[in-house]
Amino acid sequence: MGDPKKSRKQYSRPRSPWRADQLAQELYLLGTFGLRNKRELWKVQTQLSSVRKQARTLLAATEEVRLREEKKLLDSLQRRGLIREGATLDDILSLTVEDILGRRLQSMVFKKGMALSPLHARQLIVHGHVSIGERTITIPGYAVGGSEEGTIKLTGGAPPKEDTQPEQKEVAAEQPAEVQ
């Protein structure tokens, strides 16, 4: 079973980490989704690889095994919000890293307009200003399920997004008047 204090790596590093196109793609994803480091990206890539491997294995399996296991895999991915109802194994094979990164709490908070940027969303989450239902979540990489998506909200001490922008504009408008 293994020692609980000695956890395994949840990611695998790229085989050729210095390819220019791969570096550019990684930096684009880091900036777009506000990831802290490449390790977070590699974890998602490993998860996607695992899911796609399961789908390929099921495509090659016998009919009875495929019927039994395909439903489990599709239901699991549907609960996670990665695929829609009525999807097939081909839909699983067409999943991308962006699909999984888009299900992170950090991405959801930014997409819903609760934060100014992905990094601002990350800070709100880490500081405990975001909750799902009644639970406060402080993990930016929390995978939001399909049923939880509608219950994301800002809590307590979080300043509303709209209040921060007008103050900056008013201060900027006052400064030129003082200089004259």
SESE-943186 format. One line per 8 residues: number of its first residue (from 1); their letters; for each residue x, y, z of C-alpha. Coordinates in nm, 3 decimals, decimal comma, always signed. Layout:
REM SESE-943186
NUM> A> X Y Z | ...
//
This chain:
REM SESE-943186
1> MGDPKKSR> +0,000 +0,000 +0,000 | +0,275 +0,247 +0,080 | +0,374 +0,486 +0,353 | +0,133 +0,783 +0,380 | +0,423 +1,013 +0,463 | +0,598 +0,927 +0,139 | +0,355 +1,036 -0,127 | +0,422 +0,981 -0,494
9> KQYSRPRS> +0,472 +1,247 -0,754 | +0,144 +1,339 -0,919 | +0,305 +1,455 -1,239 | +0,561 +1,357 -1,496 | +0,797 +1,605 -1,651 | +0,818 +1,658 -2,027 | +1,061 +1,434 -2,212 | +1,226 +1,724 -2,392
17> PWRADQLA> +1,181 +2,033 -2,173 | +1,380 +2,277 -2,389 | +1,183 +2,271 -2,716 | +1,093 +2,627 -2,813 | +0,735 +2,549 -2,915 | +0,671 +2,357 -2,593 | +0,818 +2,635 -2,378 | +0,602 +2,894 -2,555
25> QELYLLGT> +0,288 +2,682 -2,507 | +0,366 +2,628 -2,137 | +0,426 +2,999 -2,076 | +0,102 +3,086 -2,257 | -0,096 +2,845 -2,036 | +0,078 +2,969 -1,719 | -0,016 +3,327 -1,799 | -0,367 +3,259 -1,924
33> FGLRNKRE> -0,475 +3,049 -1,627 | -0,259 +3,220 -1,360 | -0,071 +2,908 -1,257 | +0,200 +2,939 -0,995 | +0,456 +2,719 -1,166 | +0,495 +2,457 -1,436 | +0,442 +2,178 -1,186 | +0,072 +2,271 -1,167
41> LWKVQTQL> +0,054 +2,247 -1,546 | +0,234 +1,912 -1,551 | -0,015 +1,770 -1,298 | -0,304 +1,860 -1,526 | -0,123 +1,716 -1,829 | -0,067 +1,391 -1,639 | -0,435 +1,375 -1,537 | -0,540 +1,427 -1,899
49> SSVRKQAR> -0,296 +1,162 -2,016 | -0,440 +0,915 -1,766 | -0,799 +0,979 -1,873 | -0,714 +0,952 -2,241 | -0,522 +0,629 -2,177 | -0,831 +0,481 -2,008 | -1,042 +0,578 -2,309 | -0,796 +0,422 -2,555
57> TLLAATEE> -0,786 +0,104 -2,348 | -1,166 +0,085 -2,350 | -1,176 +0,129 -2,727 | -0,952 -0,176 -2,763 | -1,139 -0,384 -2,500 | -1,401 -0,650 -2,564 | -1,764 -0,543 -2,598 | -1,880 -0,664 -2,254
65> VRLREEKK> -1,588 -0,501 -2,070 | -1,632 -0,184 -2,271 | -2,002 -0,152 -2,190 | -1,940 -0,197 -1,819 | -1,636 +0,031 -1,782 | -1,731 +0,298 -2,037 | -2,033 +0,407 -1,833 | -1,819 +0,446 -1,519
73> LLDSLQRR> -1,562 +0,661 -1,698 | -1,821 +0,878 -1,872 | -2,018 +0,930 -1,548 | -1,701 +1,027 -1,364 | -1,602 +1,285 -1,625 | -1,956 +1,416 -1,643 | -1,964 +1,473 -1,264 | -1,636 +1,662 -1,295
81> GLIREGAT> -1,792 +1,880 -1,564 | -1,543 +1,785 -1,835 | -1,794 +1,633 -2,077 | -2,164 +1,679 -2,148 | -2,438 +1,421 -2,112 | -2,449 +1,178 -2,404 | -2,075 +1,204 -2,477 | -1,874 +0,917 -2,625
89> LDDILSLT> -1,519 +0,791 -2,590 | -1,422 +1,004 -2,889 | -1,523 +1,312 -2,689 | -1,286 +1,202 -2,414 | -1,003 +1,168 -2,664 | -1,069 +1,523 -2,785 | -1,026 +1,675 -2,435 | -0,746 +1,929 -2,400
97> VEDILGRR> -0,539 +2,068 -2,115 | -0,737 +2,392 -2,142 | -1,060 +2,202 -2,071 | -0,924 +2,071 -1,741 | -0,758 +2,400 -1,646 | -1,089 +2,574 -1,709 | -1,252 +2,362 -1,435 | -1,015 +2,491 -1,165
105> LQSMVFKK> -1,171 +2,714 -0,900 | -0,925 +2,989 -0,987 | -1,036 +2,989 -1,351 | -1,405 +2,976 -1,260 | -1,379 +3,276 -1,026 | -1,209 +3,477 -1,300 | -1,456 +3,364 -1,571 | -1,754 +3,461 -1,355
113> GMALSPLH> -1,613 +3,814 -1,321 | -1,549 +3,797 -0,948 | -1,182 +3,890 -0,996 | -0,987 +4,129 -1,214 | -0,732 +3,870 -1,332 | -0,648 +3,504 -1,278 | -0,383 +3,605 -1,025 | -0,636 +3,819 -0,839
121> ARQLIVHG> -0,870 +3,519 -0,834 | -0,589 +3,308 -0,689 | -0,531 +3,562 -0,413 | -0,901 +3,582 -0,326 | -0,916 +3,204 -0,296 | -0,599 +3,167 -0,088 | -0,716 +3,440 +0,151 | -1,046 +3,258 +0,208
129> HVSIGERT> -1,282 +3,496 +0,029 | -1,439 +3,236 -0,201 | -1,684 +2,966 -0,104 | -1,866 +2,687 -0,281 | -2,203 +2,640 -0,119 | -2,132 +2,668 +0,254 | -1,766 +2,557 +0,238 | -1,480 +2,803 +0,212
137> ITIPGYAV> -1,220 +2,668 -0,028 | -0,860 +2,793 -0,008 | -0,712 +2,576 -0,284 | -0,690 +2,751 -0,624 | -0,649 +2,418 -0,802 | -0,970 +2,273 -0,659 | -1,154 +2,093 -0,940 | -1,507 +2,236 -0,950
145> GGSEEGTI> -1,768 +1,974 -1,031 | -2,056 +2,036 -1,268 | -2,311 +2,057 -0,986 | -2,095 +2,296 -0,779 | -2,041 +2,549 -1,056 | -2,351 +2,757 -0,977 | -2,277 +2,783 -0,605 | -1,945 +2,973 -0,626
153> KLTGGAPP> -1,963 +3,306 -0,444 | -1,749 +3,568 -0,273 | -1,775 +3,579 +0,104 | -1,721 +3,821 +0,388 | -1,424 +4,051 +0,355 | -1,374 +4,030 -0,019 | -1,402 +4,370 -0,186 | -1,641 +4,367 -0,483
161> KEDTQPEQ> -1,473 +4,388 -0,821 | -1,662 +4,702 -0,924 | -1,554 +4,904 -0,616 | -1,182 +4,875 -0,687 | -1,184 +5,022 -1,040 | -1,372 +5,355 -0,990 | -1,144 +5,456 -0,701 | -0,840 +5,415 -0,922
169> KEVAAEQP> -1,002 +5,628 -1,195 | -1,097 +5,902 -0,947 | -0,743 +5,918 -0,809 | -0,602 +5,933 -1,163 | -0,849 +6,211 -1,253 | -0,754 +6,419 -0,946 | -0,378 +6,403 -0,997 | -0,361 +6,616 -1,316
177> AEVQ> -0,585 +6,881 -1,155 | -0,345 +6,910 -0,858 | -0,041 +6,944 -1,081 | -0,179 +7,255 -1,259
//
